[in-house]
Amino acid sequence: MKKIKYLLRLFLIYFTYIFKRQKVSYLPIRLWVETSSRCNLKCRLCVNKEMPVNMKGDMDFKLYKKIIDEVKDYVFDVNLFHRGEPLIHPQIVEMIKYAGKNNIKTRIHTNGVLLTPELSRKLITSGLNLISFSFDGYTRTTYEKNRVGAMYENTLSNIIGFLKIKKELNSRTPFTSLQVMEFDEGISQREFQIQKEEFIKNFENLPLDKLVIRTPHNWGGLLNIKGVAKTDRKKAKFMSCTFPWYALTIFYDGKVHLCPQDFYGELPVGDANEDSIKVIFNNKTMQDIRRSFGNKKIDNLSPCINCDRCWRKTFIGIPREYLKIFLKDSLRKD
């Protein structure tokens, strides 16, 4: 999709969202496709570790191709991850290539533990547009406290190795970011700053494009950890969630859900095995959800009613954190 067309779609989505239209005249611009719901870690800030075994699996490649074939004319990018670790899927590279062949940009978010030099090279040459590494801690103590099951030096070495191969290949893609949640009950913000300055020296002269400091969120009310700030709803202003107007999330088994915060699939809106994405995005369930947000009556929507994202700061009606992603990150050349 050409960038001018993408911008026009964004404006259409924006005005449809602002006026809270229930039936929309367009199709989603972004998908979360869960290539795998399995994960190799048990992180403190993720609820995957509590997910029952019967909810874990990998997406069948035939189902994946069906989804891509249906959305290739209107989806701008696809996040090939959700509740699990995408590098677990044995066909992740083929999935990236298939989306790219259909002019869909691809992104993955990974803990980096499973990276090898061979896999790094394949990912870099696959056409992947963006890779973000989740690395929650500048020191071994904080990292291994948050990323249970991972070893600090090994994972850091994997990421540095990936960047060295990217530099060796003189490749501009994938755009590479490192995401850190500065979360450790025993560390002050001043200490975090000192640690960060020392940590980023690991990436000097390497093609790391961006360091992102993230704020923990509550996964639709599922995460309750001491030290994670809670939104004071008496002081905050309710904001209609943007997800119903621009995106869908597809679990590994084809079940379609409203957004990636619906970790346990409490709010199903369709099934990609049975219906097309085109039909699902404008079905009665989706229209009812948009109506509920438009009327600011979401007591019957779970996990929406417990999600902290409905009370985050906005600019011209859009969550600030999303606005930058839409108008900057998605439009860069890659």
C-alpha positions as CSV (number, residue, x, y, z in Angstrom):
1,M,0.0,0.0,0.0
2,K,1.5,3.3,-1.1
3,K,2.1,5.8,1.8
4,I,-0.2,8.5,0.4
5,K,-3.0,5.9,0.3
6,Y,-2.1,4.8,3.9
7,L,-2.3,8.5,5.1
8,L,-5.7,8.9,3.4
9,R,-6.9,5.7,5.1
10,L,-5.6,7.0,8.5
11,F,-7.7,10.2,8.1
12,L,-10.8,8.2,7.2
13,I,-10.3,5.9,10.2
14,Y,-9.7,9.0,12.4
15,F,-12.9,10.7,11.5
16,T,-14.9,7.5,11.7
17,Y,-13.5,6.9,15.2
18,I,-14.1,10.5,16.3
19,F,-17.8,10.3,15.2
20,K,-18.1,6.8,16.5
21,R,-19.5,5.2,13.4
22,Q,-20.8,1.7,14.1
23,K,-20.6,0.4,10.5
24,V,-17.4,1.5,8.7
25,S,-16.7,1.8,5.0
26,Y,-13.2,0.4,5.1
27,L,-11.3,-2.7,6.3
28,P,-8.7,-3.0,9.0
29,I,-5.3,-1.4,8.4
30,R,-3.4,-3.5,10.9
31,L,-3.6,-7.1,12.2
32,W,-2.1,-8.9,15.1
33,V,-1.6,-12.5,13.9
34,E,-0.5,-14.8,16.6
35,T,2.0,-17.2,15.0
36,S,2.4,-19.0,18.3
37,S,0.8,-18.6,21.8
38,R,3.6,-20.7,23.3
39,C,6.5,-19.0,25.1
40,N,9.9,-20.1,26.4
41,L,9.9,-17.7,29.4
42,K,7.7,-16.9,32.4
43,C,8.1,-13.1,32.7
44,R,6.8,-11.2,35.6
45,L,5.1,-8.6,33.5
46,C,3.3,-11.1,31.2
47,V,0.3,-13.4,32.0
48,N,1.3,-16.1,29.5
49,K,2.8,-18.1,32.3
50,E,-0.7,-18.5,33.8
51,M,-2.3,-19.5,30.5
52,P,-3.6,-23.1,30.4
53,V,-1.9,-25.7,28.2
54,N,-5.0,-26.1,26.0
55,M,-4.7,-22.5,24.9
56,K,-1.2,-22.9,23.6
57,G,-0.3,-23.8,20.0
58,D,1.1,-22.6,16.7
59,M,-0.8,-21.3,13.7
60,D,-1.2,-23.6,10.8
61,F,0.5,-22.3,7.7
62,K,-2.5,-22.9,5.5
63,L,-4.7,-20.8,7.8
64,Y,-2.0,-18.1,7.8
65,K,-1.9,-18.0,4.0
66,K,-5.7,-17.8,3.9
67,I,-5.6,-14.7,6.2
68,I,-2.9,-13.0,4.2
69,D,-4.6,-13.7,0.9
70,E,-7.8,-12.1,2.2
71,V,-6.2,-8.9,3.6
72,K,-3.4,-8.2,1.1
73,D,-5.3,-5.4,-0.6
74,Y,-6.1,-3.3,2.5
75,V,-3.9,-4.3,5.4
76,F,-0.7,-2.1,5.7
77,D,1.2,-4.2,8.2
78,V,0.9,-7.3,10.3
79,N,2.3,-8.0,13.7
80,L,3.3,-11.6,13.7
81,F,3.1,-12.0,17.4
82,H,0.7,-11.7,20.3
83,R,0.7,-13.8,23.5
84,G,3.7,-16.0,22.7
85,E,7.2,-16.0,21.3
86,P,7.1,-15.8,17.5
87,L,10.5,-17.4,17.0
88,I,9.1,-20.6,18.4
89,H,7.1,-21.1,15.2
90,P,9.2,-23.3,12.8
91,Q,7.9,-21.4,9.7
92,I,8.2,-17.8,11.0
93,V,10.7,-16.9,8.2
94,E,8.3,-18.3,5.6
95,M,5.5,-16.4,7.1
96,I,7.4,-13.1,6.9
97,K,8.3,-13.8,3.3
98,Y,4.7,-14.7,2.3
99,A,3.4,-11.4,3.7
100,G,6.1,-9.4,2.1
101,K,5.4,-11.1,-1.3
102,N,1.8,-9.7,-0.9
103,N,3.1,-6.2,-0.1
104,I,2.3,-6.3,3.6
105,K,4.9,-5.0,6.1
106,T,5.8,-7.3,8.9
107,R,6.8,-6.8,12.5
108,I,7.9,-9.2,15.2
109,H,8.4,-8.6,18.9
110,T,10.7,-11.2,20.5
111,N,12.6,-11.9,23.7
112,G,15.6,-12.8,21.6
113,V,16.5,-15.9,23.6
114,L,16.1,-18.3,20.7
115,L,18.2,-16.3,18.2
116,T,21.1,-18.0,16.6
117,P,23.5,-16.6,13.9
118,E,21.7,-18.7,11.3
119,L,18.2,-17.5,12.3
120,S,19.4,-13.9,12.6
121,R,20.7,-14.0,9.0
122,K,17.5,-15.5,7.7
123,L,15.4,-12.9,9.5
124,I,17.5,-10.0,8.2
125,T,17.3,-11.3,4.6
126,S,13.6,-12.3,4.8
127,G,12.2,-8.9,4.1
128,L,11.1,-8.3,7.7
129,N,10.4,-4.6,8.2
130,L,10.7,-4.3,12.0
131,I,12.0,-6.4,14.9
132,S,11.8,-5.2,18.5
133,F,13.6,-7.0,21.3
134,S,12.0,-7.0,24.7
135,F,14.8,-6.7,27.3
136,D,13.4,-5.7,30.6
137,G,16.5,-4.7,32.7
138,Y,19.8,-3.0,32.2
139,T,21.6,-5.3,34.6
140,R,21.6,-9.1,35.1
141,T,19.8,-8.8,38.4
142,T,16.9,-6.8,37.1
143,Y,16.7,-8.6,33.8
144,E,16.7,-12.1,35.2
145,K,14.1,-11.0,37.9
146,N,11.7,-9.8,35.2
147,R,12.6,-12.3,32.4
148,V,12.3,-15.6,34.3
149,G,14.0,-18.4,32.4
150,A,16.4,-16.2,30.4
151,M,20.1,-15.5,31.0
152,Y,21.2,-11.9,30.7
153,E,24.6,-12.4,29.0
154,N,23.3,-15.0,26.6
155,T,20.4,-12.9,25.4
156,L,22.4,-9.7,25.2
157,S,25.0,-11.6,23.1
158,N,22.2,-12.9,20.8
159,I,21.0,-9.3,20.1
160,I,24.5,-7.9,19.6
161,G,25.2,-10.8,17.3
162,F,22.0,-10.0,15.3
163,L,23.1,-6.4,14.9
164,K,26.6,-7.4,13.9
165,I,25.2,-9.6,11.1
166,K,22.9,-6.7,10.0
167,K,25.9,-4.4,9.9
168,E,27.9,-7.0,8.0
169,L,25.2,-7.4,5.4
170,N,24.9,-3.6,5.2
171,S,21.1,-4.0,5.6
172,R,18.8,-1.1,6.4
173,T,16.1,-3.6,7.4
174,P,14.7,-4.7,9.7
175,F,14.3,-1.5,11.6
176,T,15.6,-2.7,15.0
177,S,14.4,-1.4,18.4
178,L,15.2,-2.5,21.9
179,Q,12.3,-2.1,24.3
180,V,12.9,-1.9,28.1
181,M,10.5,-1.6,30.9
182,E,12.3,0.1,33.7
183,F,10.6,-2.0,36.3
184,D,12.4,-3.1,39.5
185,E,11.0,-2.3,43.0
186,G,14.5,-1.8,44.4
187,I,15.7,0.7,41.7
188,S,15.1,4.4,41.6
189,Q,14.7,6.4,38.4
190,R,18.1,8.0,39.0
191,E,19.7,4.6,39.3
192,F,17.9,3.5,36.1
193,Q,19.3,6.5,34.3
194,I,22.9,5.6,35.3
195,Q,22.4,1.9,34.4
196,K,20.9,2.9,31.0
197,E,23.9,5.1,30.1
198,E,26.2,2.2,30.8
199,F,24.0,-0.4,29.1
200,I,23.7,1.4,25.8
201,K,27.5,1.3,25.4
202,N,27.0,-2.3,24.4
203,F,25.5,-1.1,21.1
204,E,28.0,1.5,20.0
205,N,28.8,1.4,16.3
206,L,26.0,-1.1,15.8
207,P,22.7,-0.5,13.8
208,L,20.3,-0.3,16.7
209,D,17.7,2.1,15.4
210,K,15.8,2.9,18.6
211,L,15.7,2.4,22.3
212,V,12.2,2.4,23.7
213,I,11.3,2.8,27.4
214,R,7.9,1.3,28.0
215,T,5.4,1.6,30.8
216,P,3.9,-1.6,32.1
217,H,0.2,-2.1,31.4
218,N,-2.3,-4.3,33.2
219,W,-3.3,-6.7,30.3
220,G,-6.9,-5.9,30.6
221,G,-6.9,-6.1,34.3
222,L,-5.2,-9.5,34.5
223,L,-1.8,-8.2,35.8
224,N,-1.7,-7.0,39.4
225,I,1.9,-6.5,40.5
226,K,3.1,-4.2,43.3
227,G,4.9,-1.3,41.8
228,V,2.8,-1.1,38.6
229,A,1.1,2.2,38.6
230,K,-2.7,2.1,38.5
231,T,-4.9,4.6,36.8
232,D,-7.0,6.8,39.0
233,R,-10.2,6.7,37.1
234,K,-11.8,9.4,39.2
235,K,-9.2,11.9,37.9
236,A,-8.7,10.4,34.4
237,K,-10.9,10.9,31.4
238,F,-12.5,7.9,29.7
239,M,-11.3,7.4,26.1
240,S,-13.0,5.2,23.6
241,C,-10.6,2.5,22.6
242,T,-9.2,2.9,19.0
243,F,-8.9,-0.9,18.3
244,P,-12.5,-1.5,17.1
245,W,-12.0,1.1,14.3
246,Y,-8.7,0.0,12.8
247,A,-7.5,-3.5,13.7
248,L,-8.2,-7.1,14.6
249,T,-6.3,-9.7,16.5
250,I,-6.2,-13.3,15.3
251,F,-5.3,-16.1,17.7
252,Y,-3.2,-19.1,16.5
253,D,-6.3,-21.2,16.1
254,G,-8.1,-18.7,13.9
255,K,-10.4,-17.2,16.5
256,V,-10.6,-13.4,16.0
257,H,-10.7,-11.0,18.9
258,L,-11.0,-7.3,19.3
259,C,-7.5,-6.4,20.4
260,P,-4.2,-7.8,21.8
261,Q,-5.1,-6.8,25.3
262,D,-7.8,-9.6,25.3
263,F,-5.2,-12.2,26.5
264,Y,-7.7,-15.0,27.3
265,G,-10.0,-14.3,24.4
266,E,-13.0,-13.1,26.5
267,L,-14.4,-11.0,23.6
268,P,-14.5,-13.1,20.4
269,V,-15.8,-11.4,17.3
270,G,-15.4,-14.1,14.7
271,D,-13.5,-17.1,13.4
272,A,-11.1,-16.8,10.4
273,N,-11.6,-20.5,9.7
274,E,-15.2,-19.9,8.9
275,D,-15.6,-16.2,7.7
276,S,-13.4,-13.7,5.9
277,I,-11.8,-10.8,7.7
278,K,-13.9,-8.5,5.6
279,V,-17.1,-10.0,7.0
280,I,-15.9,-10.2,10.6
281,F,-14.7,-6.5,10.7
282,N,-18.2,-5.2,10.1
283,N,-20.4,-8.0,11.6
284,K,-23.0,-7.3,14.3
285,T,-20.6,-8.1,17.1
286,M,-18.2,-5.4,16.0
287,Q,-20.9,-2.9,15.4
288,D,-22.3,-3.5,18.9
289,I,-18.8,-3.0,20.4
290,R,-18.4,0.3,18.6
291,R,-21.8,1.4,19.7
292,S,-20.9,0.6,23.4
293,F,-17.7,2.6,23.2
294,G,-19.5,5.4,21.4
295,N,-22.1,5.5,24.2
296,K,-19.4,5.1,26.9
297,K,-21.2,2.1,28.2
298,I,-18.6,-0.7,28.4
299,D,-19.7,-2.4,31.6
300,N,-20.7,-5.4,29.6
301,L,-17.4,-5.6,27.7
302,S,-14.7,-7.7,29.4
303,P,-11.7,-7.2,29.5
304,C,-12.3,-3.6,28.2
305,I,-13.9,-2.5,31.5
306,N,-10.7,-3.4,33.4
307,C,-8.2,-2.2,30.8
308,D,-6.0,0.8,31.7
309,R,-5.7,1.9,28.0
310,C,-9.2,3.4,28.1
311,W,-8.0,6.0,30.6
312,R,-4.6,7.0,29.0
313,K,-3.7,10.5,27.8
314,T,-4.8,11.5,24.4
315,F,-4.2,14.1,21.7
316,I,-7.0,15.2,19.4
317,G,-8.9,12.1,20.6
318,I,-6.1,9.6,19.9
319,P,-3.9,7.9,22.5
320,R,-0.6,9.7,22.4
321,E,1.4,6.5,22.3
322,Y,-0.4,5.4,19.1
323,L,-0.3,8.7,17.3
324,K,3.4,8.7,17.1
325,I,3.5,5.1,15.9
326,F,0.9,5.8,13.1
327,L,2.4,9.1,11.8
328,K,6.1,8.4,12.2
329,D,7.1,4.8,12.6
330,S,4.7,3.4,10.0
331,L,5.7,6.0,7.4
332,R,9.4,5.7,7.6
333,K,11.3,4.3,4.6
334,D,12.2,0.6,5.0
